[in-house]
Amino acid sequence: IKVYDGNVYAFDHPTLSVGPMFNAMDLQREIAGSTAKLDLVGHSRGGLVARWWCEVFDPHAERCEQVVVAGSPLEGTGLASPAQLRETLNCLTQISAAITTAAGWVGMAVPMFGFVQAVLKVVTSLTGLGSRTPVIDGVVAMIPGLFAMSRVGNNPELLRLLDIGSGSADRYHAIISDFQSNEPAWKFWNLYRVLDTGADALFPGANDLVVDTRSMVQLGHQLKIADERTLDFGTND
């Protein structure tokens, strides 16, 4: 904040009713009257909003100077896949409980899983049966903000963003990680992994419980954020 002399703007946006592309359009409306150059920071889904704004509204990097994406599903997330969402919600219910009981992690519970808890409420209201019904697989497409992050081959919004790639890839920086923990509250997680019904089933590889680690640096089908501009915390808790 000192570096920017107080010129910091937090953009609040709906996450379920619309996809990140429309959030970027709303962001453009908010800042349309300004000619300031911008550094953008986007956490998780916010990274997609930042990408859409930079690639569509500032493709030649005339205003968007630097972008930092932290744990963002740039290539989508297996968690939001319709085929996996039922197991995801069941698993994340336990994960959320583990976070609230793990020492020193209580404050992380709400911001980390607020979106997932909101999805569960929407799914329950639409199906009337909660996360155990097969109907949930079809409900994903009815939640634009969720489907826009779904790592499936027919996701039109993500495919278009990946097709764009980036004409100014060097303005992107990433913060990534792969979650593992030996905390007592997370003993159930090892069981999930052994049974192949937890992260290893929801995600094909490294992940932070919410986003595939590989997805956090992918700007295009054959383009990723350079290693020298990536802060990788590796595998940790």
Protein Blocks (a to p, Z undefined) as FASTA:
>chain_A
ZZnnopacdddddfklpcfklmmmmmmmmmmmpcbdcddddehjlmmmmmmmmmmmmmno
pmlmbdcdehiafkopfklpmklmmmmmmmmmmmmmmmmmpghilmmmmmmmmmmmmmmm
mmmmmnonojmbfklmmmmmmmmklmmmpccfklmklmmmmmnopablmlpccddddddd
fbfklmmmmmmmmnopammmmpgbdcehjacfklmmmmbfkbccdfklcccebjaZZ
